[in-house]
Amino acid sequence: AALAACRGNSPIATAYKTLLKAAKPKRVALTAIMRKIITIANTRVRDALREQNEIMTVPA
């Protein structure tokens, strides 16, 4: 997933290119992008669970 994201025209690809311009090795830059994708996914799951809990909570 990280390789595909780096090849596209997305904010993640821009971040990857920025890391490469900063003279980071490709493997290090790719690892940073993987971490970024995991962080984004975790945030989306967290927010979805919060919304689900708010919907299921019945006011007393």
Phi and psi restraints in degrees (value plus and minus 20) as a CYANA .aco file:
   2 ALA   PHI     -87.2   -47.2
   2 ALA   PSI     -59.6   -19.6
   3 LEU   PHI     -83.5   -43.5
   3 LEU   PSI     -63.2   -23.2
   4 ALA   PHI     -84.3   -44.3
   4 ALA   PSI     -59.9   -19.9
   5 ALA   PHI     -86.0   -46.0
   5 ALA   PSI     -53.8   -13.8
   6 CYS   PHI     -93.2   -53.2
   6 CYS   PSI     -46.5    -6.5
   7 ARG   PHI    -102.1   -62.1
   7 ARG   PSI     -43.9    -3.9
   8 GLY   PHI     -98.0   -58.0
   8 GLY   PSI    -190.2  -150.2
   9 ASN   PHI    -133.1   -93.1
   9 ASN   PSI      58.6    98.6
  10 SER   PHI    -157.9  -117.9
  10 SER   PSI     150.4   190.4
  11 PRO   PHI     -79.4   -39.4
  11 PRO   PSI     -50.9   -10.9
  12 ILE   PHI     -88.6   -48.6
  12 ILE   PSI     -60.4   -20.4
  13 ALA   PHI     -83.9   -43.9
  13 ALA   PSI     -58.0   -18.0
  14 THR   PHI     -84.0   -44.0
  14 THR   PSI     -61.7   -21.7
  15 ALA   PHI     -83.5   -43.5
  15 ALA   PSI     -60.6   -20.6
  16 TYR   PHI     -82.0   -42.0
  16 TYR   PSI     -66.1   -26.1
  17 LYS   PHI     -84.5   -44.5
  17 LYS   PSI     -56.0   -16.0
  18 THR   PHI     -83.8   -43.8
  18 THR   PSI     -61.6   -21.6
  19 LEU   PHI     -84.0   -44.0
  19 LEU   PSI     -60.1   -20.1
  20 LEU   PHI     -86.2   -46.2
  20 LEU   PSI     -57.9   -17.9
  21 LYS   PHI     -86.3   -46.3
  21 LYS   PSI     -46.0    -6.0
  22 ALA   PHI    -103.5   -63.5
  22 ALA   PSI      -5.0    35.0
  23 ALA   PHI      46.7    86.7
  23 ALA   PSI       9.6    49.6
  24 LYS   PHI    -102.9   -62.9
  24 LYS   PSI     121.5   161.5
  25 PRO   PHI     -81.8   -41.8
  25 PRO   PSI     131.4   171.4
  26 LYS   PHI     -78.1   -38.1
  26 LYS   PSI     -59.6   -19.6
  27 ARG   PHI     -86.0   -46.0
  27 ARG   PSI     -59.3   -19.3
  28 VAL   PHI     -86.3   -46.3
  28 VAL   PSI     -63.6   -23.6
  29 ALA   PHI     -83.4   -43.4
  29 ALA   PSI     -61.4   -21.4
  30 LEU   PHI     -85.3   -45.3
  30 LEU   PSI     -59.0   -19.0
  31 THR   PHI     -84.3   -44.3
  31 THR   PSI     -59.4   -19.4
  32 ALA   PHI     -83.9   -43.9
  32 ALA   PSI     -58.3   -18.3
  33 ILE   PHI     -88.2   -48.2
  33 ILE   PSI     -59.5   -19.5
  34 MET   PHI     -80.0   -40.0
  34 MET   PSI     -63.6   -23.6
  35 ARG   PHI     -83.1   -43.1
  35 ARG   PSI     -59.9   -19.9
  36 LYS   PHI     -82.9   -42.9
  36 LYS   PSI     -62.5   -22.5
  37 ILE   PHI     -84.4   -44.4
  37 ILE   PSI     -62.0   -22.0
  38 ILE   PHI     -83.7   -43.7
  38 ILE   PSI     -61.0   -21.0
  39 THR   PHI     -83.0   -43.0
  39 THR   PSI     -63.4   -23.4
  40 ILE   PHI     -82.9   -42.9
  40 ILE   PSI     -64.0   -24.0
  41 ALA   PHI     -83.5   -43.5
  41 ALA   PSI     -64.0   -24.0
  42 ASN   PHI     -82.6   -42.6
  42 ASN   PSI     -59.0   -19.0
  43 THR   PHI     -84.8   -44.8
  43 THR   PSI     -61.9   -21.9
  44 ARG   PHI     -85.2   -45.2
  44 ARG   PSI     -60.5   -20.5
  45 VAL   PHI     -85.0   -45.0
  45 VAL   PSI     -64.7   -24.7
  46 ARG   PHI     -78.7   -38.7
  46 ARG   PSI     -66.7   -26.7
  47 ASP   PHI     -85.5   -45.5
  47 ASP   PSI     -58.7   -18.7
  48 ALA   PHI     -85.1   -45.1
  48 ALA   PSI     -59.8   -19.8
  49 LEU   PHI     -87.0   -47.0
  49 LEU   PSI     -58.2   -18.2
  50 ARG   PHI     -82.8   -42.8
  50 ARG   PSI     -64.3   -24.3
  51 GLU   PHI     -82.9   -42.9
  51 GLU   PSI     -61.3   -21.3
  52 GLN   PHI     -83.6   -43.6
  52 GLN   PSI     -61.2   -21.2
  53 ASN   PHI     -86.8   -46.8
  53 ASN   PSI     -56.0   -16.0
  54 GLU   PHI     -87.2   -47.2
  54 GLU   PSI     -57.1   -17.1
  55 ILE   PHI     -89.7   -49.7
  55 ILE   PSI     -59.0   -19.0
  56 MET   PHI     -99.0   -59.0
  56 MET   PSI     -39.0     1.0
  57 THR   PHI     -95.7   -55.7
  57 THR   PSI     105.8   145.8
  58 VAL   PHI    -120.2   -80.2
  58 VAL   PSI     103.5   143.5
  59 PRO   PHI     -84.2   -44.2
  59 PRO   PSI     121.1   161.1
